[in-house]
Amino acid sequence: MATTPADAGWRRGAGMLIRGIGGISTLCGWIAASMILASVLITCQMIFVRFVLRQSTIWQTETVIYLMIAATMLGLPYVQKLRGHVNVDLLPMALSPVPRKALAVLVLASGIVVIGIMGWYAYEHWLTAYQRGWRSSSVWGPRLWVAYIAMPVGFALFIAQLFADLLALLIGRDTAFGLEPD
C-alpha cells in the first residue's frame, strides 16, 4: 500500500508526538525514582535523629508519605510506557491479529476514559484544597495542595502515554499487546 505525501507527513508527526510523550514518561520515571531515593534517605535521617540523637521528628514521616504518593502517581506513565502494569494476556494470545488489535484499541480507549474520570476528580480535590487553603493537621502543617497536585498531574501524564500507545497502535508503529502478529 503506497502512502501519499500527506499521509507520510501525518505519520511522521504522529511519530514525533509518540516519541515526545515517551520522553516525558521517561523523565517522569527518573523523577519518581528520585523521589523514592529521597524517601529512603529521609527515612534513614529520621531513624538517626530518633534513635541516635534521641530527638523528636516533625516533618519526616509526612514528607516520606507525600513523596511516595507523588512517586507512584508520576511513575504511572513510565510504567505504562514499559508495559509494566499488571497484564493478563490469555485472551489476546488466543485471538487472531485483527480481533487482537480491536481489543487493544478498546482497552486503551477504555483506560483513557476511566483514568480521565479519576483525573477529573483528582483535579477537583486538588482545587478544593488549594482554594480553601487546607493544611495537614500535623505539627508541621504543610499546605495539602502541594502534595495533592501529583494526582491530577500523574493522571494527565498517564492519559498522554495511553494516547501515545493508542496512536502507535493505530499507525502501525506498535503491535497489539506487544504480541507479534501470527
C-alpha positions as CSV (number, residue, x, y, z in Angstrom):
1,M,0.0,0.0,0.0
2,A,1.5,3.3,-1.1
3,T,1.3,6.3,1.2
4,T,0.6,9.8,0.0
5,P,2.9,12.6,1.0
6,A,0.2,14.0,3.3
7,D,-0.2,10.6,4.9
8,A,3.5,10.2,5.3
9,G,3.7,13.7,6.9
10,W,0.9,12.8,9.4
11,R,2.6,9.6,10.4
12,R,5.9,11.4,10.8
13,G,4.2,14.0,13.0
14,A,2.5,11.2,15.0
15,G,5.8,9.5,15.5
16,M,7.3,12.7,16.8
17,L,4.4,13.1,19.2
18,I,4.8,9.5,20.4
19,R,8.5,10.0,21.0
20,G,7.9,13.3,22.8
21,I,5.3,11.7,25.1
22,G,7.6,8.8,25.6
23,G,10.4,11.2,26.6
24,I,8.2,12.9,29.1
25,S,7.2,9.5,30.5
26,T,10.9,8.5,30.9
27,L,11.6,11.8,32.6
28,C,8.7,11.1,35.0
29,G,10.2,7.7,35.7
30,W,13.5,9.4,36.7
31,I,11.7,11.9,38.9
32,A,9.7,9.1,40.5
33,A,12.9,7.1,41.2
34,S,14.5,10.2,42.7
35,M,11.5,10.7,45.0
36,I,11.8,7.1,46.2
37,L,15.5,7.6,46.8
38,A,14.8,10.9,48.7
39,S,12.2,9.0,50.8
40,V,14.8,6.3,51.7
41,L,17.3,9.0,52.7
42,I,14.8,10.9,54.7
43,T,13.7,7.7,56.5
44,C,17.4,7.0,57.3
45,Q,17.8,10.6,58.6
46,M,14.6,10.1,60.7
47,I,15.9,6.9,62.2
48,F,19.2,8.6,63.1
49,V,17.5,11.6,64.7
50,R,15.1,9.5,66.7
51,F,17.3,6.7,67.9
52,V,20.8,8.1,67.9
53,L,20.2,11.7,68.8
54,R,17.1,10.9,70.8
55,Q,15.2,13.8,69.4
56,S,11.6,14.0,68.0
57,T,10.9,14.3,64.3
58,I,8.4,16.7,62.9
59,W,8.3,16.6,59.1
60,Q,10.0,13.4,58.1
61,T,7.1,10.9,58.2
62,E,4.7,13.1,56.4
63,T,7.2,14.1,53.8
64,V,8.0,10.4,53.0
65,I,4.3,9.6,52.7
66,Y,3.8,12.5,50.2
67,L,6.9,11.7,48.3
68,M,5.9,8.0,47.9
69,I,2.4,9.0,46.7
70,A,3.9,11.5,44.2
71,A,6.4,8.9,43.0
72,T,3.5,6.4,42.5
73,M,1.5,9.0,40.5
74,L,4.3,10.4,38.4
75,G,5.6,6.8,37.8
76,L,2.4,5.8,36.1
77,P,3.2,7.0,32.6
78,Y,6.7,5.4,32.7
79,V,5.4,2.1,33.8
80,Q,2.8,2.3,31.0
81,K,5.5,3.1,28.5
82,L,7.4,0.0,29.6
83,R,4.2,-2.1,29.7
84,G,4.9,-2.8,33.4
85,H,1.3,-2.7,34.6
86,V,-0.4,-6.0,35.5
87,N,-1.4,-7.6,32.3
88,V,-3.4,-10.8,31.7
89,D,-2.8,-11.7,28.1
90,L,-4.5,-15.0,27.8
91,L,-7.4,-13.6,25.7
92,P,-5.1,-11.5,23.4
93,M,-2.9,-14.5,22.8
94,A,-5.9,-16.6,21.8
95,L,-7.2,-14.0,19.3
96,S,-6.1,-13.6,15.7
97,P,-4.4,-10.3,14.8
98,V,-7.4,-8.3,13.7
99,P,-9.6,-9.0,16.8
100,R,-6.5,-8.6,19.0
101,K,-5.9,-5.1,17.6
102,A,-9.6,-4.3,18.1
103,L,-9.4,-5.5,21.7
104,A,-6.2,-3.4,22.3
105,V,-7.9,-0.3,20.9
106,L,-11.0,-0.9,23.2
107,V,-8.7,-1.5,26.2
108,L,-6.6,1.7,25.6
109,A,-9.7,3.8,24.9
110,S,-11.5,2.5,28.0
111,G,-8.3,3.2,30.0
112,I,-8.2,6.8,28.8
113,V,-11.9,7.3,29.8
114,V,-11.5,5.7,33.2
115,I,-8.3,7.5,34.0
116,G,-9.8,10.7,32.7
117,I,-12.7,10.4,35.2
118,M,-10.2,9.7,38.0
119,G,-8.1,12.6,36.9
120,W,-11.1,14.9,36.9
121,Y,-11.9,14.1,40.5
122,A,-8.3,14.3,41.5
123,Y,-8.2,17.8,39.9
124,E,-11.4,18.8,41.8
125,H,-9.9,17.5,45.1
126,W,-6.6,19.4,44.4
127,L,-8.5,22.6,43.5
128,T,-10.6,22.4,46.7
129,A,-7.5,22.0,48.8
130,Y,-5.9,24.9,47.0
131,Q,-8.9,27.3,47.2
132,R,-9.7,26.5,50.8
133,G,-6.1,26.6,52.0
134,W,-6.2,23.2,53.5
135,R,-3.3,22.2,55.7
136,S,-2.2,19.0,57.3
137,S,-3.3,18.6,60.9
138,S,0.2,17.6,61.9
139,V,2.6,19.8,63.9
140,W,4.4,20.6,60.7
141,G,1.1,21.5,58.9
142,P,2.2,21.7,55.2
143,R,-0.3,23.0,52.6
144,L,-2.0,20.0,51.2
145,W,-2.5,21.3,47.6
146,V,1.3,20.9,47.2
147,A,1.0,17.2,47.9
148,Y,-2.3,16.7,46.1
149,I,-1.0,18.2,42.8
150,A,0.7,14.9,42.0
151,M,-2.6,13.2,41.5
152,P,-4.1,15.2,38.6
153,V,-0.6,15.7,37.0
154,G,0.1,12.0,37.3
155,F,-3.3,11.0,35.8
156,A,-2.9,13.6,32.9
157,L,0.6,12.2,32.0
158,F,-0.8,8.6,32.3
159,I,-3.6,9.6,29.8
160,A,-1.0,11.1,27.5
161,Q,1.0,7.9,27.5
162,L,-2.1,5.8,26.9
163,F,-3.0,8.1,24.0
164,A,0.6,7.7,22.6
165,D,0.2,3.9,22.9
166,L,-3.1,4.0,21.1
167,L,-1.7,6.3,18.4
168,A,1.3,3.9,17.9
169,L,-1.1,1.0,17.6
170,L,-3.3,2.8,15.0
171,I,-0.4,3.9,12.8
172,G,1.3,0.5,12.9
173,R,4.3,1.6,15.0
174,D,3.4,-0.9,17.7
175,T,1.6,-4.3,17.9
176,A,-1.5,-5.1,20.0
177,F,-0.4,-6.0,23.5
178,G,3.2,-6.2,22.3
179,L,2.4,-9.6,20.7
180,E,3.8,-10.4,17.3
181,P,1.2,-10.9,14.6
182,D,0.7,-14.5,13.7
